[in-house]
Amino acid sequence: MKEEYLFAEPLATTTRGDMFRMLEAFLIKHELGWERLVGVCTDGASSMAGCRSGFKAFVKDVAQHVSFAYCMIHRHALAMKTLPPGLREVLSDVVKIGNHIRESATNSRIFKAMCEEMGANFTVPILHTEERWLLRGKVLNRVIQLREEIALFLERGCTEKENQLHENMQDELFMMKVAYLADLFAEVNSLKLSLQGNLPMLHMACDKVAAFRRKIHLHQRRVQDGYMTTFPEMMTLLDAMPDSECLFHKAISTHLLAISEAIEHYFA
């Protein structure tokens, strides 16, 4: 089997009809019949997957034999958005920290000079946006690695926002949650990267997602029994804090169970 790029054209609008007409015009121009189209994979947006007025409906009108599939990476991304409020707030605060440092040239220069003076391995946090979801784990890891430098930088601030973010960086529970999310998203990113590339077989992709769900279920059972060794960043943080223990293992267990159920829902 050989994989080749078909075509790419800019859309003047993103209406369902325009997308279909552009594809139809291409097929007519190159004398390709609809009978040669076997399957279509979309990102699941309503404009694409709508069975009554979406792109799918237009295709089905001319080629009823075509089967539609929903991109596995997007399905997995939706399943991983099951963050409870407490962890969602932690992730939001981490993003605020990075954006605050990088939102002005002055802040960036001061923070870079501070990191160089303290001998840090990095001199800038990673910018996070929703479009760059694969970087989420790296964003969290970078904050952990630059914890002391970030706390010192925020300590010099005089605004309420900076004071709140500084308190977070000094709070053990907050940093434990950051470490947990860093470990979790590191595994998520590893799976997503393995689902990309040339010619990923559907059955192989399904096996990888199923294996990930079994791993999450195993993590959940171990956490329920009090074992946290499956989260290396969090264990490193705990080891550096004498007489410390994970203060939110029940929340972790509940979150992992929710992820497992969400994966089962989206891949049923």
N, C-alpha and C positions, 0 to 999 in steps of 0.2 A: 504494500500500500504506500502511496506517495502523497504527501501533503503539499499543496500549492496555494498561494495567495490568489484570490479571485479578483477583487477590485475594491477600491475605496474612493468615494466621491463625497464632496462637501454637501451638506443639506442646507437649503435656504431656510427651511422651517423644519420642525420636528413632528409634524402631524403624521398620523398613521398612514394616510393615503399617499403622502409624498414619499415616504420610505418604500412603500410597496411599488409605486410607479417608477421610482428610480431603479429598483431591482428588475422590474418587468422590462423596462427600456433596455437595460444592459443585456438581458437574456435574448430579447428580440434582435438587438444589434449584432450579437455574436452567434445567432441562430442556435441557441440552446433551448431545448424544450423543457417545460415544467416537469415532464415525466422523468427527467434525469435528477431532479431534486429529491433526495430521500429523506433528509431530516434537517431541522433548523434548531439551533441552540440560541437562546436569548438570555438577557440578564434578569428577566422576570418583571421588568417595568410594565405597568398597565398598558402603555402605548404599544408595547411589543407583544405581550402575552394575552391581551384581551381577546376572548374567544368570540365576542359579539361585534366589537367595533375596532379592535386592535389590528396590528400587523398580521397576527395569526389568522384573524377572520378573513382578511383579504387573500392570504395565501390559500386558505382552505377552500375559498370559492373557486379557485382555478386548479388546485391540486389537492384533492381530498386525501390522497394516499400519504401525504407528507406527515411525518411525526415531529412533534415539538418537544424539546427538552429545556429544562431550566438549568443554567450554568451552576455546576457544583460548587465552585468557589464562592459565588454570590450567596448560595444557599447556606454554606458554612459560615460566611460572614454574618448573615442574619442570625444564625443560631448562637454565635458568639457575642451578640449584643445584649445577652440576658444578664447585664450587670445590675445587681441590686443597688438601691440608692446610695448606700454607704460607700461602696467601691466606685460607683459612678462619680461621686463627689471627689474622691481621691484622684481619679484619673483627670477630672476637670481641673483640679488644683495643680497637678503636675504640668498640664498643658499651659496653664496660666503662668507658672514659673518660667517655663521656657520662652513663652511669648513676651513676658515682661522684660527678660534680659535681652531679647533680640529685637524688641520693637523700636529701639532707638540706637543710633550709632554710638552715642555716649555710653549707654549701659553696656553695649557689646565691648567697647574698648576697655572700660574699667574692669569688666569681668575677665576679659582675656588677660589683661596685665596681672590681675590678682591670681589667676590660675598659673600663669607662667612663674610668678614669684613663689608660689607654694609648691611648684614642681608637679602639677597635675598632668595626667596623661592626655587630657583633653582641655580645650580652652573655650568651648561653647556648647550649650545644650542643643539637642536636635529639635528642629521646628516640627510640630505635629499639625496635620490637617486631616479632615475626614477622608479626603481623597487619597491620602498616603497612609492607608490603614496598615500596610505591612510594616511600617516603621514604629508602630505603637510599642512593641516590645523593646526596641532599641532606645526609644525616648525614655521609657521608664528606667532602663539600665543605666543610661547616661546620668540621670538624676541621682541614682544611687552612687555612682562612681564619683560624682562631683558634689556629694552631700555637704561636706565641710565648706567647700568654696561657695556654694550657693547660700548656705546659712550665713556665712560671713558677709557675703554681698548684700543679702536682704537685711542684715542687722544694721547696716548703715542707712537704711531707708527711713523715711519719716512719715510716709503715708499709711493710712489704715490698711490698705491692701498689702503693702510690703510687710507690715507688722504681722498680719494674719498668716501670710505665706511663710514668714520666718518662724512663727510658732509651730506651724505644721512640720517644717523641716527639723525642728527640735523635738517633736513628739514621737515617741517610740512606736506607738500604735499606728500612727500615720505611715511611718517608714516601713513597718512590717507589711502593711497593706500594699504599699508601692512595690516591695520586694515580691510579694505573692503575685501581683499582677504582672510583674516583669517575667517571672518564671512561667506563668500561664501563657502569656502572649508569645514567649519564645517558642513554646511547643506549637502554638497555633500558627505562627509564621512558618515554622518548619513544615507543617502539613500543607499550608497553602502554596509554598514554593514547590513542593513535590507534586502538586496537582497541575502545575504549569509546565510549559515546555512543548516540544514537538511530539505529536502523535500520542498523547496520553490515552491509554485504552480505558474505556468506560468501566469494565469490570475491575481493572486495577485501581482506578480512582475510588470506586465503591468500597473495595477492600481496605484502602487506606483510611477512608472516613470511618468505616466500621471498626478498624483497629484503634483509631483515635478515640472513638466513643468507649471502647472497652478499657482503654488506658485511663480515661477520665473517670470511669466507674471505679476502677481499681484505686486511683488516687482518692476518690471520695470515701471508699471503705477504709483506707489506711488513715486518712485524716480523722474519720469517725472513731477509730481505735486509738487516736492520739499520736500517730506517727507523721512527722512533717518532713522526713528526709527526701521526699520526692520534689521538694522545692529548694534547690540549692542556694539561691540568692537569699531567701528568707532564713535558711539555716545559718548562712554566713553571718547574717545580721544578728541572729539569736546568740551565736557563739561569741560575738564581740560584746555582748551585753551580759555580764555575770548575773546569775540568778534570774534571768529573764525566761519567759515562756510565751508561747503564742496565745494572745489574748482574744483571738476571734476564730478559733478553730471550728466552732459551730457554724459561723457565717460562711467559712470556706466550704465546709461539707454541704451546706444548703446550696451554695452557688454552683458547686460542681455537679450536684444532682440536677439542678435546673438546666445546666449546659447539656448534660446527657439526655434529658427529656426533650430539649429543644432540637438537638441533632436528630433524635428519633422522629420528631414531628416533621422536620423539613426534608428528611430523607426516607420517609415511610413509603 
